[in-house]
Amino acid sequence: MSGLAGSIERRNGVSLWRQIADRILQGIASGDFAENAALPSEVLLAERYGVNRHTVRSAIAALVQEGVLRAEQGRGTFVLSRRRLSYPIGARTRFSTGLQGQTTERHIALLSSSTEPANRRIAEALGIAKGSTVIRLETRGEADGHPVSRATTWFDAKRFAGIEAAMVETGSVTASLRRFGINDYLRQSTVLSARHADADDLADLGLQPGAIVLVTVAVNVTLDGQPIQFAESRFSAERVELRLLASE
């Protein structure tokens, strides 16, 4: 059964329906299914993976809700066009420009903001004293009206007082930083990892339990090396691939 290779593992901590959904996603991502191609029937999928039809139905229902598949009563289930976005990670990583040529409209929505004392990790990243007040922003990156990323970002409150208002007005970190006299900045470091989406990521990115997110932990600095932003971003692995760029 083309595009659906990979055995299902029982008692590995991941639900059977999620494993089947992931096999289908892998097949779509690798190009084994053309746009509008029909999936094998529930009966065939159940036989392929040695599970009951209810388990297969749960996997398909999750992917329909996530916009990967389309179910038509009496006809079957079909693959929607779901090309992954390629997001570049380099010295000048910007959400506003990273998806140019792949999407028409890009926007960062501010979900919430707060102030808090910097713990050791945040303080070291921003080059400030532990316990200093930082502004914490919870944001969602959207492209063509669809959520693609969720981020938690910290700024030194003394230097960037009011940046939350700038984010609401501009929908862009780059444009917001310009209001503080920072016209250009560089990515000093990025650490990449992957994990299962937590409750907030599931809700804000419209994902189903068991979905994987790609995580970047990054520090941005001014051209003379002063830290200005510390951020942890989560990208839906179903919708985005991260592309590492050569040194610029």
Backbone bond lengths (Angstrom), bond angles and torsions (degrees), N, CA, C in turn:
res aa  C-N    CA-C-N  psi(-1)  N-CA   C-N-CA  omega(-1)  CA-C   N-CA-C  phi
1 M - - - 1.462 - - 1.523 108.12 -
2 S 1.302 116.05 100.52 1.465 122.22 -172.28 1.520 112.29 -56.78
3 G 1.347 115.81 137.33 1.453 121.01 174.01 1.502 114.48 82.08
4 L 1.339 118.10 -3.09 1.452 120.23 -175.98 1.516 111.64 -123.33
5 A 1.325 116.01 26.18 1.456 120.09 -179.32 1.516 110.20 -68.28
6 G 1.307 116.02 159.14 1.457 120.77 178.55 1.512 110.39 114.33
7 S 1.313 116.32 125.09 1.458 120.10 -176.36 1.523 110.87 -80.63
8 I 1.312 115.32 159.82 1.456 122.35 176.53 1.520 108.26 -95.98
9 E 1.308 116.82 130.98 1.461 121.72 -177.37 1.524 109.56 -106.37
10 R 1.311 115.07 123.75 1.456 119.78 177.12 1.528 110.51 -88.98
11 R 1.312 114.43 151.50 1.469 122.24 178.35 1.530 112.43 59.57
12 N 1.333 116.85 35.87 1.465 119.32 175.86 1.524 112.03 -108.33
13 G 1.338 116.15 6.15 1.462 120.06 176.85 1.512 114.03 93.08
14 V 1.337 117.96 -10.35 1.467 121.47 178.97 1.524 108.05 -110.50
15 S 1.324 116.90 128.24 1.459 120.89 -176.37 1.523 111.12 -58.45
16 L 1.336 115.67 151.05 1.459 120.03 -177.65 1.521 111.83 -62.83
17 W 1.332 117.65 -41.27 1.463 119.65 -178.42 1.523 110.92 -64.33
18 R 1.361 116.43 -34.67 1.464 119.02 179.42 1.520 110.45 -68.70
19 Q 1.318 117.21 -38.52 1.462 120.17 178.54 1.526 110.88 -63.50
20 I 1.333 116.79 -40.59 1.464 119.95 177.98 1.518 110.49 -65.61
21 A 1.340 116.71 -42.61 1.467 120.41 177.67 1.521 110.29 -58.86
22 D 1.328 116.60 -40.70 1.463 120.14 -179.72 1.527 111.60 -66.66
23 R 1.343 117.40 -36.52 1.465 119.85 177.74 1.537 110.28 -64.14
24 I 1.329 115.58 -39.94 1.464 119.42 178.55 1.528 109.85 -65.17
25 L 1.338 116.64 -43.25 1.460 120.59 178.78 1.522 111.49 -61.08
26 Q 1.333 116.29 -40.62 1.463 119.81 179.29 1.523 110.51 -62.62
27 G 1.314 116.45 -39.85 1.450 119.83 179.32 1.519 112.08 -65.01
28 I 1.336 116.19 -40.72 1.466 120.24 178.56 1.524 110.05 -66.05
29 A 1.344 116.76 -45.79 1.464 121.03 -177.60 1.523 111.91 -62.88
30 S 1.318 117.26 -32.91 1.474 120.66 -177.94 1.527 112.10 -84.98
31 G 1.343 116.52 -0.62 1.452 119.49 176.22 1.512 115.29 85.60
32 D 1.338 117.56 14.65 1.464 120.12 -179.49 1.520 112.56 -76.03
33 F 1.327 116.60 -14.12 1.460 120.73 178.47 1.517 109.30 -123.42
34 A 1.304 117.81 125.32 1.458 121.24 176.24 1.523 109.52 -77.30
35 E 1.321 115.31 162.32 1.456 119.74 175.85 1.526 110.05 -57.67
36 N 1.339 116.09 132.89 1.469 124.32 -179.73 1.523 113.42 72.18
37 A 1.328 116.97 8.43 1.467 119.58 176.12 1.528 109.65 -68.64
38 A 1.322 116.13 146.56 1.465 121.04 -179.99 1.525 110.00 -84.77
39 L 1.322 116.01 138.55 1.461 120.45 172.46 1.524 109.37 -76.36
40 P 1.329 117.95 156.51 1.465 119.53 170.34 1.532 109.47 -57.61
41 S 1.298 116.96 158.14 1.466 121.16 -178.12 1.528 111.24 -66.20
42 E 1.336 115.51 163.09 1.462 120.40 177.43 1.522 110.92 -59.06
43 V 1.327 116.80 -37.64 1.466 120.70 -180.00 1.528 110.67 -62.56
44 L 1.328 117.06 -45.79 1.462 120.67 -179.49 1.529 111.06 -66.49
45 L 1.336 116.93 -40.55 1.463 119.94 178.91 1.524 110.97 -65.68
46 A 1.316 116.30 -39.57 1.469 119.95 178.69 1.518 110.62 -63.25
47 E 1.338 116.47 -41.09 1.472 120.11 177.48 1.522 110.64 -66.39
48 R 1.341 116.37 -41.30 1.464 120.60 -177.71 1.518 111.16 -59.61
49 Y 1.339 116.95 -40.85 1.464 120.06 -174.05 1.528 113.62 -102.89
50 G 1.296 117.39 -1.07 1.454 119.88 177.66 1.510 113.86 67.44
51 V 1.333 115.87 39.20 1.471 120.61 179.60 1.525 108.01 -129.16
52 N 1.326 116.58 174.02 1.458 119.22 177.46 1.529 110.75 -84.59
53 R 1.308 115.70 166.57 1.463 120.22 -176.20 1.531 111.56 -65.93
54 H 1.327 117.17 -29.29 1.461 119.64 179.44 1.531 110.71 -61.85
55 T 1.329 116.91 -38.78 1.465 121.07 178.89 1.524 110.63 -65.29
56 V 1.323 116.45 -43.96 1.462 120.68 176.88 1.519 110.36 -62.66
57 R 1.328 116.17 -41.87 1.468 120.71 -179.55 1.526 110.94 -61.12
58 S 1.330 117.08 -37.96 1.467 121.20 178.62 1.521 110.97 -64.59
59 A 1.342 116.61 -40.55 1.464 120.53 178.83 1.519 110.79 -64.47
60 I 1.320 116.31 -44.37 1.461 120.50 -179.02 1.528 110.11 -66.55
61 A 1.331 117.61 -41.57 1.462 121.18 -179.51 1.533 110.99 -60.92
62 A 1.340 116.30 -39.24 1.465 119.80 178.83 1.518 111.17 -64.06
63 L 1.333 117.02 -42.20 1.461 120.55 -178.69 1.524 111.95 -73.05
64 V 1.319 116.96 -28.22 1.469 119.91 173.44 1.513 109.53 -66.32
65 Q 1.346 116.37 -44.01 1.461 120.45 -179.96 1.523 111.64 -64.26
66 E 1.323 116.27 -33.58 1.463 120.45 179.92 1.529 112.38 -81.70
67 G 1.321 116.81 -2.59 1.464 119.62 176.64 1.509 114.67 83.03
68 V 1.329 117.30 17.14 1.463 121.00 -179.73 1.528 111.00 -90.27
69 L 1.336 115.82 -35.86 1.454 121.73 -178.95 1.534 110.38 -121.09
70 R 1.330 115.08 161.43 1.461 122.03 175.01 1.514 108.07 -127.55
71 A 1.337 116.90 123.92 1.458 121.34 179.65 1.519 109.75 -100.82
72 E 1.323 116.79 130.71 1.455 122.34 178.12 1.521 108.50 -122.07
73 Q 1.325 115.89 118.77 1.454 120.44 -176.65 1.532 110.60 -59.29
74 G 1.318 114.53 128.77 1.454 120.19 178.50 1.514 114.60 84.38
75 R 1.328 117.16 -10.55 1.469 120.09 -177.97 1.529 112.80 -115.74
76 G 1.332 117.91 -34.92 1.454 120.72 -179.60 1.514 112.45 127.86
77 T 1.316 114.78 -162.26 1.459 121.59 -177.47 1.514 108.86 -119.54
78 F 1.335 115.98 134.94 1.459 121.10 -172.91 1.527 111.15 -125.98
79 V 1.334 115.08 151.36 1.463 121.91 -179.38 1.527 109.57 -83.10
80 L 1.311 116.16 126.83 1.451 120.65 173.64 1.519 109.54 -83.96
81 S 1.311 116.51 161.31 1.460 120.18 174.58 1.519 107.62 -66.36
82 R 1.314 118.18 116.25 1.461 120.69 -175.13 1.527 109.89 -138.79
83 R 1.313 115.49 55.79 1.456 119.94 179.85 1.527 109.99 -65.11
84 R 1.310 115.70 130.37 1.460 118.74 177.47 1.518 110.87 -69.08
85 L 1.314 115.60 140.93 1.454 120.54 173.65 1.520 108.27 -80.20
86 S 1.311 117.14 142.99 1.458 122.45 178.75 1.523 108.28 -104.92
87 Y 1.330 116.06 114.81 1.465 120.90 -175.64 1.531 109.31 -106.93
88 P 1.339 117.75 117.55 1.469 120.19 -176.27 1.527 112.70 -79.60
89 I 1.319 115.66 138.51 1.462 122.25 174.80 1.521 107.57 -114.95
90 G 1.330 116.18 113.09 1.457 120.50 -178.48 1.509 111.06 -154.08
91 A 1.318 115.59 -162.79 1.467 120.47 -176.40 1.520 112.45 -66.02
92 R 1.325 117.01 -29.20 1.470 120.47 -179.43 1.534 110.21 -123.29
93 T 1.305 115.45 55.70 1.455 120.62 177.79 1.523 110.16 -67.64
94 R 1.335 116.92 124.81 1.456 122.81 178.35 1.522 108.71 -139.21
95 F 1.317 117.44 131.06 1.457 119.73 177.02 1.529 110.22 -64.61
96 S 1.333 115.93 -36.19 1.462 120.61 -175.90 1.522 113.02 -64.14
97 T 1.328 117.19 -29.33 1.471 120.27 -177.65 1.530 113.27 -114.47
98 G 1.323 117.40 -16.82 1.461 120.24 -175.32 1.515 114.21 -62.86
99 L 1.330 116.83 -26.46 1.460 120.45 -178.59 1.528 112.67 -107.30
100 Q 1.333 116.62 12.99 1.461 119.54 177.11 1.529 110.25 -60.61
101 G 1.324 115.52 142.00 1.452 120.07 -178.64 1.518 113.25 85.48
102 Q 1.341 116.56 -13.32 1.460 121.14 178.24 1.529 111.73 -112.46
103 T 1.329 115.59 -25.90 1.457 121.07 -179.82 1.521 108.98 -135.37
104 T 1.309 115.85 158.99 1.466 120.73 -179.06 1.522 111.47 -89.53
105 E 1.334 116.51 -41.82 1.461 121.04 -175.21 1.521 109.87 -128.97
106 R 1.334 115.30 135.60 1.463 121.16 179.09 1.532 109.08 -131.84
107 H 1.316 115.65 141.16 1.457 119.99 -173.85 1.522 109.06 -156.73
108 I 1.326 115.94 144.93 1.460 120.80 173.08 1.524 108.11 -111.11
109 A 1.317 117.00 119.10 1.465 122.66 179.84 1.524 109.62 -94.82
110 L 1.326 116.40 130.38 1.464 120.91 175.73 1.520 108.64 -82.33
111 L 1.325 117.13 117.35 1.452 121.85 -179.44 1.520 112.04 -87.48
112 S 1.326 116.66 -38.16 1.459 121.19 178.27 1.518 109.34 -165.81
113 S 1.327 115.84 161.73 1.469 121.11 176.46 1.521 108.50 -143.62
114 S 1.326 115.96 153.28 1.460 121.39 179.62 1.515 108.78 -161.39
115 T 1.318 116.47 169.38 1.464 121.50 172.67 1.515 108.29 -116.47
116 E 1.316 115.59 149.97 1.454 120.42 -178.53 1.521 109.03 -158.73
117 P 1.338 117.77 159.68 1.463 119.27 175.52 1.518 110.25 -74.66
118 A 1.302 116.57 140.05 1.466 120.79 -178.94 1.522 110.56 -71.84
119 N 1.328 117.16 127.04 1.453 119.40 171.94 1.528 108.64 -77.89
120 R 1.311 116.52 -179.44 1.462 119.45 -174.94 1.530 111.58 -60.95
121 R 1.327 116.52 -42.78 1.472 120.76 -178.10 1.522 110.87 -61.37
122 I 1.312 117.33 -47.54 1.465 121.07 -178.78 1.515 110.67 -67.86
123 A 1.323 116.40 -42.38 1.465 120.42 -178.69 1.528 111.19 -61.58
124 E 1.323 116.87 -43.80 1.468 119.86 179.88 1.529 110.77 -64.92
125 A 1.331 116.81 -39.40 1.459 119.98 -179.10 1.521 111.49 -65.66
126 L 1.345 117.26 -37.75 1.462 121.08 -176.70 1.531 113.19 -94.42
127 G 1.334 116.84 -2.61 1.466 119.70 178.74 1.518 113.18 67.27
128 I 1.341 116.83 36.59 1.458 121.53 178.93 1.523 109.03 -124.15
129 A 1.333 116.40 171.28 1.460 120.61 -178.84 1.525 110.27 -74.56
130 K 1.320 115.57 143.56 1.456 120.37 175.39 1.527 108.83 -58.56
131 G 1.315 117.09 135.59 1.459 121.58 -178.19 1.510 114.30 93.37
132 S 1.339 117.29 -11.51 1.464 120.06 176.30 1.526 109.61 -62.34
133 T 1.311 116.39 150.81 1.458 120.23 -178.94 1.521 111.04 -76.27
134 V 1.330 115.89 130.63 1.459 121.43 176.25 1.522 109.20 -123.85
135 I 1.321 115.00 153.82 1.464 121.55 174.38 1.514 107.68 -95.24
136 R 1.322 115.42 127.88 1.466 121.49 179.72 1.523 108.84 -108.81
137 L 1.326 116.42 124.62 1.456 122.00 178.34 1.525 109.72 -114.16
138 E 1.314 116.10 133.28 1.459 122.05 172.45 1.526 106.37 -106.94
139 T 1.318 116.57 119.70 1.467 120.03 -174.11 1.526 111.47 -131.36
140 R 1.325 114.84 162.58 1.466 121.38 175.01 1.522 108.47 -130.29
141 G 1.321 116.46 126.90 1.455 121.18 175.82 1.520 110.03 -86.43
142 E 1.330 115.89 129.58 1.460 120.93 -177.51 1.524 109.61 -124.29
143 A 1.316 115.44 140.94 1.469 121.30 178.04 1.517 108.17 -131.76
144 D 1.322 115.72 123.04 1.465 121.55 -177.43 1.522 111.68 52.11
145 G 1.329 115.26 37.09 1.457 120.71 175.95 1.507 115.45 83.37
146 H 1.339 117.70 1.74 1.461 120.77 -178.71 1.533 110.18 -112.77
147 P 1.337 118.20 138.06 1.458 120.11 178.22 1.517 111.53 -71.86
148 V 1.333 116.81 133.32 1.462 120.09 179.32 1.526 112.20 -125.29
149 S 1.335 117.58 -19.64 1.459 119.00 -178.38 1.523 110.47 -150.45
150 R 1.317 114.54 157.59 1.469 122.62 177.53 1.518 106.17 -134.41
151 A 1.335 117.94 131.93 1.466 119.81 -174.65 1.519 112.01 -136.26
152 T 1.324 114.80 148.03 1.458 123.38 169.56 1.520 106.23 -117.33
153 T 1.324 116.21 122.91 1.463 121.42 -172.87 1.517 110.23 -128.15
154 W 1.333 115.87 141.95 1.462 121.14 178.70 1.523 110.75 -122.29
155 F 1.343 115.18 139.01 1.464 123.52 175.68 1.524 108.94 -130.66
156 D 1.324 116.16 148.34 1.468 121.46 173.81 1.532 108.47 -62.76
157 A 1.343 117.07 117.51 1.465 121.09 -175.28 1.524 112.34 -63.99
158 K 1.325 116.98 -30.30 1.467 119.90 -178.91 1.518 110.82 -67.92
159 R 1.306 116.74 -38.85 1.459 120.93 -176.58 1.524 112.89 -86.59
160 F 1.338 116.66 -30.96 1.465 119.69 -171.41 1.529 112.97 -120.33
161 A 1.319 116.29 36.01 1.465 120.30 177.25 1.526 110.06 -58.08
162 G 1.333 116.15 126.32 1.454 120.90 -179.95 1.513 114.70 94.21
163 I 1.323 118.36 4.07 1.465 118.90 -177.65 1.523 111.65 -66.80
164 E 1.343 116.82 -24.99 1.458 118.61 177.98 1.534 111.09 -64.67
165 A 1.322 116.63 -38.29 1.465 119.99 177.21 1.528 110.71 -66.63
166 A 1.327 116.20 -38.84 1.468 120.14 178.22 1.525 110.58 -63.39
167 M 1.342 116.70 -37.38 1.462 120.02 179.30 1.522 111.26 -65.83
168 V 1.315 116.74 -39.93 1.464 120.31 178.50 1.529 110.04 -61.76
169 E 1.330 116.48 -42.13 1.464 121.22 -176.29 1.526 112.91 -74.17
170 T 1.328 117.05 -37.77 1.465 119.97 -172.62 1.521 114.16 -100.55
171 G 1.340 117.25 -28.14 1.458 119.57 -175.37 1.513 112.88 64.92
172 S 1.344 116.08 25.57 1.463 120.53 -176.01 1.520 110.28 -151.80
173 V 1.329 116.72 131.88 1.460 120.30 175.10 1.522 110.02 -66.30
174 T 1.327 117.03 -43.80 1.467 121.15 -178.58 1.518 111.29 -59.50
175 A 1.338 117.20 -47.33 1.460 120.77 179.69 1.525 111.30 -66.10
176 S 1.330 116.92 -35.22 1.463 120.13 178.64 1.521 111.26 -66.55
177 L 1.327 117.26 -41.43 1.461 120.50 -179.71 1.528 111.58 -65.99
178 R 1.315 117.36 -29.31 1.470 119.55 177.63 1.524 110.92 -60.69
179 R 1.305 117.24 -31.64 1.461 120.94 179.43 1.527 112.03 -68.05
180 F 1.311 115.81 -14.20 1.464 120.89 177.26 1.529 110.94 -107.59
181 G 1.321 115.86 18.15 1.458 120.81 175.43 1.507 115.02 81.78
182 I 1.338 117.49 11.95 1.466 120.74 -179.69 1.532 108.03 -104.92
183 N 1.326 116.01 101.26 1.461 121.23 -176.20 1.523 113.22 -90.72
184 D 1.318 116.65 -14.65 1.454 120.33 178.28 1.521 108.00 -154.53
185 Y 1.301 116.37 151.29 1.462 121.29 178.50 1.519 108.97 -156.60
186 L 1.323 115.68 164.83 1.456 121.74 -175.05 1.522 110.97 -125.19
187 R 1.315 115.50 153.51 1.459 121.53 172.20 1.527 108.00 -83.25
188 Q 1.330 115.64 112.38 1.464 119.74 -179.40 1.522 111.59 -77.61
189 S 1.331 116.59 -39.31 1.459 119.81 -178.50 1.516 109.98 -156.50
190 T 1.336 114.71 151.89 1.458 121.31 175.27 1.521 108.21 -142.63
191 V 1.325 116.35 129.48 1.455 122.09 174.39 1.525 107.62 -113.01
192 L 1.338 116.65 127.92 1.460 121.89 -176.51 1.519 111.24 -107.73
193 S 1.328 115.65 142.61 1.463 120.90 175.14 1.526 108.04 -156.95
194 A 1.319 116.38 -178.85 1.461 121.32 177.54 1.519 108.06 -144.25
195 R 1.322 116.38 149.97 1.456 121.82 178.73 1.521 108.98 -159.87
196 H 1.328 115.27 172.48 1.446 119.55 173.48 1.521 109.17 -73.19
197 A 1.311 116.85 142.56 1.463 121.74 179.54 1.523 109.95 -64.27
198 D 1.345 116.50 138.53 1.460 119.70 175.71 1.523 109.27 -85.92
199 A 1.331 116.48 -177.28 1.469 120.65 -173.94 1.527 111.91 -60.55
200 D 1.340 117.50 -41.35 1.465 120.27 -179.73 1.521 111.32 -65.88
201 D 1.333 116.42 -42.13 1.460 119.93 179.71 1.527 110.76 -65.14
202 L 1.322 116.94 -40.84 1.463 120.56 178.70 1.521 110.47 -58.87
203 A 1.339 115.53 -45.98 1.463 119.76 -176.90 1.526 111.59 -70.07
204 D 1.333 117.07 -47.00 1.464 120.24 -172.48 1.525 113.20 -78.31
205 L 1.336 117.27 -23.64 1.460 120.17 178.92 1.528 112.18 -102.63
206 G 1.333 116.63 -1.11 1.462 119.74 178.02 1.515 112.84 66.65
207 L 1.351 116.75 40.98 1.459 121.34 -177.74 1.523 110.70 -104.51
208 Q 1.329 115.20 166.22 1.454 121.65 177.77 1.530 109.81 -100.31
209 P 1.350 117.83 153.48 1.472 120.70 178.49 1.527 111.57 -51.17
210 G 1.325 115.59 136.80 1.456 121.02 -178.75 1.510 113.91 95.05
211 A 1.338 117.38 -9.01 1.466 120.57 179.59 1.529 110.30 -65.28
212 I 1.322 115.43 150.65 1.461 121.80 -178.76 1.530 109.77 -100.95
213 V 1.331 115.93 139.86 1.456 120.76 171.85 1.522 109.24 -118.68
214 L 1.325 115.57 143.84 1.463 122.62 173.28 1.521 107.15 -90.71
215 V 1.313 116.52 131.14 1.469 121.55 -172.33 1.526 110.06 -114.54
216 T 1.336 116.07 131.40 1.460 120.87 172.13 1.528 108.01 -119.92
217 V 1.314 116.55 130.53 1.465 122.35 173.64 1.520 106.13 -112.82
218 A 1.335 116.88 118.12 1.460 119.80 -168.19 1.518 112.54 -135.32
219 V 1.334 114.35 152.13 1.464 122.51 172.93 1.520 107.66 -121.78
220 N 1.335 116.42 126.29 1.459 121.78 174.89 1.523 109.35 -105.74
221 V 1.337 115.48 143.56 1.466 120.71 -176.64 1.527 109.90 -133.41
222 T 1.340 115.43 159.96 1.462 120.23 173.62 1.521 108.60 -71.12
223 L 1.320 116.45 171.80 1.457 120.23 -177.86 1.522 112.42 -63.51
224 D 1.350 116.65 -22.69 1.467 118.85 176.96 1.525 112.11 -97.01
225 G 1.345 116.48 12.25 1.462 120.34 170.07 1.508 116.76 92.69
226 Q 1.320 119.65 9.98 1.462 121.11 179.01 1.532 110.36 -83.31
227 P 1.334 118.00 124.73 1.469 120.03 179.60 1.525 111.20 -64.44
228 I 1.329 116.65 136.06 1.463 119.95 -179.92 1.531 112.77 -128.35
229 Q 1.322 117.70 -21.19 1.460 119.48 -175.24 1.525 110.42 -149.23
230 F 1.330 115.05 135.71 1.459 121.26 174.46 1.522 106.13 -124.32
231 A 1.326 117.51 127.87 1.462 119.35 -172.68 1.518 111.95 -143.94
232 E 1.329 114.50 144.27 1.457 121.72 169.48 1.518 107.20 -117.48
233 S 1.329 116.86 116.27 1.455 121.74 -177.90 1.523 109.75 -113.19
234 R 1.329 115.75 143.03 1.460 121.75 178.22 1.523 108.51 -122.22
235 F 1.326 116.15 127.31 1.456 123.07 -179.92 1.519 109.56 -114.11
236 S 1.320 117.34 137.55 1.456 120.48 175.32 1.529 109.53 -64.84
237 A 1.331 116.31 119.81 1.459 120.13 -179.40 1.527 111.90 -66.12
238 E 1.336 116.92 -18.98 1.446 120.81 178.73 1.529 111.49 -77.10
239 R 1.341 116.96 -22.23 1.456 120.70 -172.39 1.518 113.51 -115.24
240 V 1.345 117.12 -19.57 1.459 120.06 -172.21 1.525 110.24 -135.60
241 E 1.327 115.92 140.66 1.459 121.66 167.41 1.517 107.72 -115.88
242 L 1.322 116.98 142.19 1.463 121.79 179.30 1.521 108.79 -94.83
243 R 1.329 115.43 130.94 1.474 121.45 -176.55 1.523 108.66 -117.69
244 L 1.320 117.06 114.83 1.461 121.88 179.93 1.519 109.82 -80.05
245 L 1.325 115.72 128.46 1.465 121.24 -179.91 1.518 110.06 -94.38
246 A 1.316 115.54 151.85 1.463 120.49 173.87 1.528 108.22 -66.52
247 S 1.301 116.89 157.95 1.458 121.40 -179.58 1.516 110.39 -54.36
248 E 1.331 114.18 132.89 1.468 118.85 -178.95 1.530 110.90 -90.94
